[in-house]
């Protein structure tokens, strides 16, 4: 599996099979699993100062992305990324 790099752009399909480009904002390993924080490229390119939507995807052994399945897993990943972002500020 290739390492996923911050700034990498890729296309995902939503539940309606509409394709969206997302950019990797960060990646990390938690309890043996890899996760990435991503945001829509279109949102990142806008010049306004508003908040952007960030969401998390789990990376499997083949490098494929999947949604986080449980609220507990989401909370764990969200808290870990928030901690990293606070350290960078």
C-alpha positions as a LaTeX table, in Angstrom:
\begin{tabular}{lrrr}
\hline
Residue & $x$ (\AA) & $y$ (\AA) & $z$ (\AA) \\
\hline
Unk1 & 0.00 & 0.00 & 0.00 \\
Unk2 & 1.30 & 3.45 & $-0.91$ \\
Unk3 & 1.53 & 6.06 & 1.81 \\
Unk4 & $-1.22$ & 8.63 & 1.64 \\
Unk5 & 0.20 & 12.14 & 1.57 \\
Unk6 & $-1.28$ & 15.35 & 2.96 \\
Unk7 & $-2.44$ & 17.45 & 0.02 \\
Unk8 & $-3.23$ & 14.43 & $-2.13$ \\
Unk9 & $-6.48$ & 14.82 & $-4.10$ \\
Unk10 & $-8.70$ & 11.91 & $-5.05$ \\
Unk11 & $-12.28$ & 11.25 & $-6.12$ \\
Unk12 & $-14.88$ & 9.51 & $-3.99$ \\
Unk13 & $-18.49$ & 8.59 & $-4.75$ \\
Unk14 & $-21.26$ & 9.51 & $-2.33$ \\
Unk15 & $-24.37$ & 7.50 & $-1.55$ \\
Unk16 & $-26.00$ & 8.84 & $-4.76$ \\
Unk17 & $-22.98$ & 7.75 & $-6.85$ \\
Unk18 & $-22.05$ & 11.40 & $-7.43$ \\
Unk19 & $-18.31$ & 11.87 & $-7.63$ \\
Unk20 & $-16.61$ & 14.49 & $-5.46$ \\
Unk21 & $-12.96$ & 15.50 & $-5.29$ \\
Unk22 & $-11.50$ & 15.56 & $-1.78$ \\
Unk23 & $-8.10$ & 16.62 & $-0.46$ \\
Unk24 & $-6.25$ & 14.88 & 2.36 \\
Unk25 & $-5.73$ & 17.26 & 5.28 \\
Unk26 & $-4.04$ & 14.74 & 7.57 \\
Unk27 & $-3.53$ & 11.07 & 8.25 \\
Unk28 & $-2.80$ & 8.99 & 11.32 \\
Unk29 & $-2.77$ & 5.47 & 12.72 \\
Unk30 & $-5.03$ & 4.64 & 15.65 \\
Unk31 & $-5.03$ & 1.19 & 17.22 \\
Unk32 & $-3.60$ & $-0.47$ & 14.10 \\
Unk33 & $-5.91$ & 1.24 & 11.58 \\
Unk34 & $-5.12$ & 4.15 & 9.26 \\
Unk35 & $-7.49$ & 7.11 & 8.97 \\
Unk36 & $-7.47$ & 10.28 & 6.86 \\
Unk37 & $-9.12$ & 13.63 & 7.41 \\
Unk38 & $-10.42$ & 15.06 & 4.13 \\
Unk39 & $-12.41$ & 18.00 & 2.84 \\
Unk40 & $-14.03$ & 18.78 & $-0.48$ \\
Unk41 & $-11.59$ & 20.49 & $-2.88$ \\
Unk42 & $-14.32$ & 22.93 & $-3.92$ \\
Unk43 & $-14.74$ & 24.10 & $-0.30$ \\
Unk44 & $-10.99$ & 24.50 & 0.16 \\
Unk45 & $-10.68$ & 26.63 & $-2.99$ \\
Unk46 & $-13.28$ & 29.17 & $-1.91$ \\
Unk47 & $-11.79$ & 32.44 & $-0.70$ \\
Unk48 & $-14.12$ & 33.02 & 2.23 \\
Unk49 & $-12.99$ & 32.72 & 5.84 \\
Unk50 & $-15.81$ & 30.33 & 6.80 \\
Unk51 & $-15.38$ & 26.94 & 8.33 \\
Unk52 & $-14.85$ & 23.98 & 6.04 \\
Unk53 & $-16.43$ & 20.58 & 6.45 \\
Unk54 & $-13.89$ & 17.95 & 7.45 \\
Unk55 & $-14.72$ & 14.28 & 7.54 \\
Unk56 & $-12.82$ & 11.10 & 8.24 \\
Unk57 & $-12.32$ & 7.95 & 6.21 \\
Unk58 & $-10.79$ & 4.62 & 7.20 \\
Unk59 & $-8.09$ & 3.22 & 4.91 \\
Unk60 & $-8.06$ & $-0.55$ & 4.44 \\
Unk61 & $-5.04$ & $-2.74$ & 3.68 \\
Unk62 & $-5.58$ & $-2.31$ & $-0.08$ \\
Unk63 & $-5.59$ & 1.49 & 0.19 \\
Unk64 & $-9.35$ & 1.74 & $-0.34$ \\
Unk65 & $-11.42$ & 4.17 & 1.68 \\
Unk66 & $-14.52$ & 3.38 & 3.70 \\
Unk67 & $-16.83$ & 5.26 & 6.00 \\
Unk68 & $-16.39$ & 5.01 & 9.74 \\
Unk69 & $-19.02$ & 2.57 & 10.93 \\
Unk70 & $-19.75$ & 3.46 & 14.54 \\
Unk71 & $-20.19$ & 6.59 & 16.63 \\
Unk72 & $-17.55$ & 5.32 & 19.06 \\
Unk73 & $-14.98$ & 4.91 & 16.28 \\
Unk74 & $-15.86$ & 8.36 & 14.91 \\
Unk75 & $-15.45$ & 9.97 & 18.34 \\
Unk76 & $-12.06$ & 8.27 & 18.83 \\
Unk77 & $-10.76$ & 9.42 & 15.42 \\
Unk78 & $-12.22$ & 12.91 & 15.74 \\
Unk79 & $-10.64$ & 13.43 & 19.17 \\
Unk80 & $-7.24$ & 12.19 & 17.97 \\
Unk81 & $-7.25$ & 14.54 & 14.96 \\
Unk82 & $-8.40$ & 17.46 & 17.14 \\
Unk83 & $-5.49$ & 16.81 & 19.48 \\
Unk84 & $-3.04$ & 16.83 & 16.57 \\
Unk85 & $-4.48$ & 20.10 & 15.25 \\
Unk86 & $-4.17$ & 21.75 & 18.68 \\
Unk87 & $-0.51$ & 20.72 & 18.88 \\
Unk88 & 0.18 & 22.30 & 15.48 \\
Unk89 & $-1.34$ & 25.67 & 16.45 \\
\hline
\end{tabular}
